[in-house]
């Protein structure tokens, strides 16, 4: 069984965010860090070299694969920001995504260019629902 590549590290979240070259992304990441910490009541922690994660959970799939991951988090990519949500979504997710604003959605990744493109109160609900779903699935 292969080992999960993305693990919690002791790297500084503050240093990581401060090193983001794009000023708009840097400010958005500072805002996201504050919002996610408020939602989760967890301190931010680096997961791998680029994911700012909050909380953690241990998963085990029917295939036998298991590991640890952050409950939620975000990362700054070249042209967009990524928010990590529960894979497979939640029952409320589609309705909330319809109200979110300009974004695209992958399996468990929410992509948008800038925080001003989306409704942060809807983002807050998406993150809360995702964290609750992961806690339900894996606790």
WOZI-V467883 format. One record per residue. RES is the residue in three letters. PSI is psi in whole degrees, -180 to 180 (none if undefined). NEAR is the number of other ideal C-beta (glycine too) atoms within 8 Angstrom. D_CENTER is the distance of its C-alpha to the mean C-alpha in Angstrom with 2 decimals. Layout:
# WOZI-V467883
res:RES psi:PSI near:NEAR d_center:D_CENTER
res:RES psi:PSI near:NEAR d_center:D_CENTER
This chain:
# WOZI-V467883
res:UNK psi:132 near:4 d_center:25.34
res:UNK psi:151 near:3 d_center:23.02
res:UNK psi:145 near:5 d_center:20.78
res:UNK psi:129 near:8 d_center:17.00
res:UNK psi:-32 near:5 d_center:16.54
res:UNK psi:108 near:7 d_center:13.16
res:UNK psi:159 near:8 d_center:14.09
res:UNK psi:141 near:9 d_center:13.62
res:UNK psi:176 near:9 d_center:15.98
res:UNK psi:12 near:3 d_center:18.03
res:UNK psi:153 near:8 d_center:17.33
res:UNK psi:124 near:6 d_center:17.14
res:UNK psi:-43 near:11 d_center:13.95
res:UNK psi:-46 near:6 d_center:16.54
res:UNK psi:-40 near:8 d_center:18.36
res:UNK psi:-49 near:12 d_center:15.46
res:UNK psi:-41 near:12 d_center:14.59
res:UNK psi:-26 near:7 d_center:18.37
res:UNK psi:-4 near:6 d_center:18.97
res:UNK psi:120 near:10 d_center:17.08
res:UNK psi:-40 near:4 d_center:20.22
res:UNK psi:116 near:7 d_center:19.38
res:UNK psi:-41 near:5 d_center:20.07
res:UNK psi:-45 near:7 d_center:18.30
res:UNK psi:-40 near:11 d_center:14.99
res:UNK psi:-47 near:13 d_center:15.65
res:UNK psi:-40 near:8 d_center:16.40
res:UNK psi:-40 near:12 d_center:13.40
res:UNK psi:-37 near:14 d_center:11.17
res:UNK psi:-43 near:9 d_center:13.52
res:UNK psi:-43 near:10 d_center:13.15
res:UNK psi:-41 near:13 d_center:9.36
res:UNK psi:-44 near:13 d_center:9.94
res:UNK psi:-44 near:8 d_center:12.74
res:UNK psi:-48 near:12 d_center:11.24
res:UNK psi:-37 near:15 d_center:8.40
res:UNK psi:-39 near:12 d_center:11.28
res:UNK psi:-42 near:7 d_center:13.56
res:UNK psi:-46 near:12 d_center:11.72
res:UNK psi:-20 near:12 d_center:11.14
res:UNK psi:27 near:5 d_center:14.19
res:UNK psi:144 near:9 d_center:12.73
res:UNK psi:147 near:5 d_center:13.32
res:UNK psi:147 near:11 d_center:10.80
res:UNK psi:143 near:12 d_center:11.55
res:UNK psi:134 near:15 d_center:11.46
res:UNK psi:110 near:13 d_center:10.64
res:UNK psi:-164 near:9 d_center:13.09
res:UNK psi:-11 near:5 d_center:14.22
res:UNK psi:-4 near:6 d_center:11.30
res:UNK psi:127 near:12 d_center:7.81
res:UNK psi:110 near:17 d_center:7.43
res:UNK psi:160 near:16 d_center:6.42
res:UNK psi:125 near:15 d_center:7.84
res:UNK psi:-179 near:10 d_center:10.45
res:UNK psi:162 near:9 d_center:11.35
res:UNK psi:157 near:11 d_center:13.26
res:UNK psi:126 near:8 d_center:15.97
res:UNK psi:153 near:10 d_center:16.35
res:UNK psi:120 near:7 d_center:19.66
res:UNK psi:163 near:7 d_center:20.46
res:UNK psi:-28 near:3 d_center:23.98
res:UNK psi:-14 near:4 d_center:24.54
res:UNK psi:-17 near:7 d_center:24.47
res:UNK psi:136 near:7 d_center:21.40
res:UNK psi:163 near:7 d_center:19.41
res:UNK psi:-171 near:8 d_center:17.02
res:UNK psi:148 near:9 d_center:14.30
res:UNK psi:165 near:11 d_center:10.53
res:UNK psi:148 near:13 d_center:7.89
res:UNK psi:-41 near:15 d_center:7.51
res:UNK psi:167 near:17 d_center:3.89
res:UNK psi:-174 near:13 d_center:2.48
res:UNK psi:165 near:14 d_center:3.84
res:UNK psi:150 near:10 d_center:7.28
res:UNK psi:124 near:12 d_center:10.61
res:UNK psi:179 near:8 d_center:12.70
res:UNK psi:-54 near:3 d_center:16.39
res:UNK psi:4 near:4 d_center:16.57
res:UNK psi:170 near:8 d_center:13.22
res:UNK psi:148 near:16 d_center:9.71
res:UNK psi:132 near:11 d_center:6.84
res:UNK psi:133 near:14 d_center:3.75
res:UNK psi:120 near:13 d_center:3.07
res:UNK psi:174 near:13 d_center:5.68
res:UNK psi:127 near:12 d_center:8.95
res:UNK psi:136 near:6 d_center:11.13
res:UNK psi:-10 near:5 d_center:14.16
res:UNK psi:-171 near:9 d_center:12.86
res:UNK psi:164 near:9 d_center:14.80
res:UNK psi:-34 near:4 d_center:18.26
res:UNK psi:-12 near:8 d_center:17.34
res:UNK psi:-46 near:12 d_center:14.56
res:UNK psi:-46 near:7 d_center:17.18
res:UNK psi:-40 near:7 d_center:19.05
res:UNK psi:-41 near:12 d_center:16.17
res:UNK psi:-34 near:11 d_center:15.13
res:UNK psi:-26 near:6 d_center:18.84
res:UNK psi:-5 near:8 d_center:18.73
res:UNK psi:-42 near:12 d_center:15.57
res:UNK psi:-162 near:9 d_center:17.36
res:UNK psi:112 near:6 d_center:17.28
res:UNK psi:174 near:11 d_center:14.41
res:UNK psi:155 near:6 d_center:14.28
res:UNK psi:132 near:7 d_center:12.51
res:UNK psi:-162 near:7 d_center:12.49
res:UNK psi:-50 near:5 d_center:12.58
res:UNK psi:16 near:9 d_center:8.97
res:UNK psi:128 near:10 d_center:7.62
res:UNK psi:124 near:15 d_center:8.22
res:UNK psi:138 near:11 d_center:10.24
res:UNK psi:157 near:14 d_center:12.33
res:UNK psi:-47 near:7 d_center:14.74
res:UNK psi:155 near:9 d_center:14.69
res:UNK psi:-33 near:10 d_center:13.69
res:UNK psi:-12 near:4 d_center:17.34
res:UNK psi:-13 near:9 d_center:17.06
res:UNK psi:165 near:12 d_center:15.17
res:UNK psi:110 near:8 d_center:16.00
res:UNK psi:-25 near:9 d_center:13.71
res:UNK psi:-33 near:6 d_center:15.39
res:UNK psi:-41 near:12 d_center:14.32
res:UNK psi:-43 near:13 d_center:10.64
res:UNK psi:-44 near:10 d_center:11.21
res:UNK psi:-41 near:10 d_center:12.92
res:UNK psi:-45 near:15 d_center:10.38
res:UNK psi:-45 near:15 d_center:7.80
res:UNK psi:-46 near:9 d_center:11.03
res:UNK psi:-40 near:13 d_center:12.30
res:UNK psi:-46 near:14 d_center:9.51
res:UNK psi:-44 near:14 d_center:9.80
res:UNK psi:-41 near:9 d_center:13.53
res:UNK psi:-44 near:10 d_center:13.71
res:UNK psi:-39 near:12 d_center:12.33
res:UNK psi:-39 near:10 d_center:14.73
res:UNK psi:-46 near:7 d_center:17.39
res:UNK psi:-39 near:8 d_center:17.15
res:UNK psi:10 near:9 d_center:17.12
res:UNK psi:none near:5 d_center:19.03
